[in-house]
Amino acid sequence: MDNVNQANFWQQRYESDSIGWDMGEVSPPLKAYIDQLPNGAKHDAILVPGAGNAYEVGYLYEQGFTNVTLVDFAPAPITDFAKRYPDFPKDQLVCADFFELSPNQYKFDWILEQTFFCAINPQRRDEYVQQMARLLKPKGKLVGLLFDRDFSGNQPPFGGHLEEYQQRFETHFAIEIMQPCYNSHPARQGSELFIKLRAK
Ligand SMILES: C[S@@+](CC[C@H](N)C(=O)[O-])C[C@H]1O[C@@H](n2cnc3c(N)ncnc32)[C@H](O)[C@@H]1O
């Protein structure tokens, strides 16, 4: 399971097109969330970690959000994104390990979670919570989707449930929303929680 911590594990999946998690479009609940944001949010500093093919980053960019940072440690999807969005600022395309991002360099108003939490080794979940809190400005938000189901096997995706998430996240976040998602993509209907967590 340690190989999921390695960029090469993911890079090989992109190279062999074994990307079963990829929806090929912006996640409907995240699109709905983005669509209701006020115009004043268009210059928020936003991070999408473990972004992969980054449909959410593309959508934010298309809607006029100017300060979106894409992070992934596999180079293949970033190269592909840069081809699809040649005008996207290159300094906002970051090929790096999320856990090694320095809060001295990066601080965000909000962070978008989309099938990144489920991709990391479950033993690193507390580290994920701490790193998310470190990368947010005071009272910044972690918004997105978490699976509310189990998966078999010791390869990603790794599942989980509301009670576990509540316990882990409330150490560093006030839980404003953590509830079953009503507008999931049909393939994920009934298996996702929508979250909006505020850094303490
Ligand atoms: C399951 S994929 C999800 C991609 C995308 N969010 C989506 O929904 O299509 C997980 C992504 O996280 C990236 N990833 C995993 N661990 C990472 C880490 N520690 N730092 C940066 N990226 C990571 C992988 O390279 C992969 O692109």
The ligand as an ORCA input file, in Angstrom:
! r2SCAN-3c Opt
* xyz 0 1
  C      -7.930      9.140     -7.514
  S      -7.005     10.348     -8.381
  C      -8.174     11.693     -8.442
  C      -7.861     12.744     -9.455
  C      -8.922     13.854     -9.547
  N      -9.111     14.540     -8.286
  C     -10.237     13.302    -10.052
  O     -11.203     13.263     -9.283
  O     -10.298     12.906    -11.228
  C      -5.870     10.884     -7.121
  C      -4.843     11.897     -7.609
  O      -4.074     12.342     -6.501
  C      -2.715     12.400     -6.871
  N      -1.949     12.242     -5.623
  C      -1.971     11.183     -4.786
  N      -1.183     11.416     -3.720
  C      -0.645     12.657     -3.898
  C       0.229     13.465     -3.144
  N       0.734     13.050     -1.977
  N       0.550     14.689     -3.611
  C       0.033     15.139     -4.788
  N      -0.803     14.423     -5.558
  C      -1.144     13.192     -5.107
  C      -2.532     11.294     -7.888
  O      -1.441     11.517     -8.729
  C      -3.868     11.344     -8.639
  O      -3.808     12.220     -9.737
*
